[in-house]
Amino acid sequence: MYYHTVILYKKYIITFFFPKSTTDFEPNQMIVKFDKNVCKERVEEIHRKNKCTVLEENNDLGFHLVYTKKNIQKIINIYNELDEVEYVEPNYIFKASYVPNDSFYPFQYSPRKVQAPLAWDFTKSNSRVDTGVQLNHPDLISKLLPSYNFVDGNTNPSDGNGHGTHMAGIVAAATNNSLGIAGMDPLASILPVRTLDNAGNGTLTNIANAIVYAADQGALQGAVTLENAINYAWNKGAFIVAAAGNDGANIITYPAFYDNVIAVASTDQNDQKSSFSNYGTWVEVAAPGTNILSTYIGSYYAYLSGTSMACPHVVRLAALLAAQGKNNIQIRENIQTTADPILGTGSYWTYGRINANRAVRQS
């Protein structure tokens, strides 16, 4: 099972998807961060001695992506024993996942459930979103901005999986165009950043690089690189949302449990906890995530379910609040204090199901 994360930074939003466990990784790659006081010559000496090759450097987060032909766990153990090394870990593979169901505004219950139309009467943002999308989808094409594909290293972030296109539609499908569905934020544009391949797989380094990219644009337990990237984005003013997970249990998941992330559970059209949604007082808020109609690849529309589908509702509300001049700390407090205390509040989640209308009208 895998979990979804959304980051809002000023004008941009980017989404990622993370597994609850980190058992899959590139077999010959690891991520190494050296202490900042270690000189370049010493770093090169360590790599050379262990017959390791640097594939990539991230200067913002200070890590090296390293290739080795040797047993990866043995090399990790060697580096882990060095005083010069701050941390070392495998280059984990992350995957997108969701609970598909079947395939225009009357069929969308979630915007009305969180009172988004009333919020639109009060304010609209000019924010921008997200991951790879179908670039010629008729309900998205007018919203797209140029961006980057970290999987193939080019500027074509087309979506071959479907998840990113579905997320993009929930957030920012064209509204009042007599076509398809209405996005949560009518004035949002889409910044497609592709980090996962057509099978829904992507490496930790690509995801960390994309988080840094989004934050710089103005836009798992044990995965130190990921937590560092999230903290980097938060410290630059990003607002970070993560899905609680789809195990249907009170299981703490990462990155949702990180301090600088707001964890989101899923509810249905009756304000009941979705059967698949994780829960617990570590979860901050809930949002609709069952049978959510949105754009899909092939220029279609589809109903999907998952805590991933709940996340975009929260991040679009964050964008509306950001348009009012609020920073990430203020946005988080606002969303928490204006949530509706539906059944399960205090046990399934701390603050309740989000209410966009109340949030944007709170001074």
Buried (B, 14 or more C-beta within 10 A) or exposed (E): BBBBBBBBBBBBBBBBBBBBBBEBBBEBBBBBBBEEEBEEEBBEEBBEEBEBEEBBEBEBBBBBBBBBEEEBEEBBEBBEEBEBBBBBBBBBBBBBBBBBEEEEBEEBBBBEBBBBBBBBEEBBBEBBBBBBBBBEBBBBBEBBBEBBBBBEEEEEBBBBBBBBBBBBBBBBBBBEEEEBBBBBBBBBBBBBBBBBBEEBBBBBBBBBBBBBBBBBBEBBBEBBBBBBBBBBBBEBBBBBBBBBBBBBEBBBBBBBBBEBBBBBBBBBEEBBBBEBBBBBEBBBBBBBBBBBBBBBBEBEBBBBBBBBBBBBBBBBBBBBBBBBEBEBEBBBEBBBEBBBEBBBBEEBBBBBBBBBBBBBBBE
